Amino acid sequence: MITLSNISKAYRTATGWNQVLDNISVTFPSGRSVGILGLNGSGKSTLLRLIGGVESPDKGEITRDVNVSWPIGFSGGFLPYATGRESTRFISRIYGAPIKYIEAFVEEFSELGEYYDMPYNTYSSGMRARLAFAISMAMEFDCYLVDELTAVGDQRFRDKYQEAFTQRHSRSTVIMASHQAHTIQQFCNMSAILYNSRITLYESVEEGMTAYNELIRSIKRPTSKDQPSH
């Protein structure tokens, strides 16, 4: 179970403060996988980073009684001058994972070759993503956080990543933010809508998608003020 109590998060911008999340309270039940629906900029990625502990809320409390991943593919925590191998070992120690196993898994899965022992700041964007995805797949979590189920590289690498994630999901739950309805239907059995700094949880994916589609239609529907005068 993951519980958010009165969570708020804002970011400073050039024009002032942007309130992304405003006093959110929600419980994600154990044993259920939740797909989060929301418009671009609604705060889905922020929410996942808070749940994963990558960022801290400005206000409120998050409690977890399950082992939760960071958002899969997140690469914001890598040190620029550490090698891929050193970063893998460091993260393994933080999570109490078997270092030699994780190190070997990441070396094979990432396909970085000699770059695995080179500094992170020498990596291309694609290599950085492969390292981040590989470390995410090497770790065993009760709940995986997913911000769009995508992976870089050629089709063979993407297929390998998709297979690895599907295997993890078979014995874990996910909290997933995605614009792809079929992806949420494939991996989730609950849904949530994040809109206007608020979140609403739905018992099924279908119920949430119906509500989300109606929300989209209401946003696009012209109001009386938008109607042309005659």
Secondary structure, DSSP 8 states (H G I E B T S, - for coil): -EEEEEEEEEEEETTEEEEEEEEEEEEE-TT--EEEE--TTSSHHHHHHHHHTSS--SEEEEEESS-EEEETT--TT--TTSBHHHHHHHHHHHTT--HHHHHHHHHHHH--GGGGGSBGGGS-HHHHHHHHHHHHHHS--SEEEEESS---S-HHHHHHHHHHHHHHHTTSEEEEE-S-HHHHHHH-SEEEEEETTEEEEESSHHHHHHHHHHHHHHHHS--GGGS---
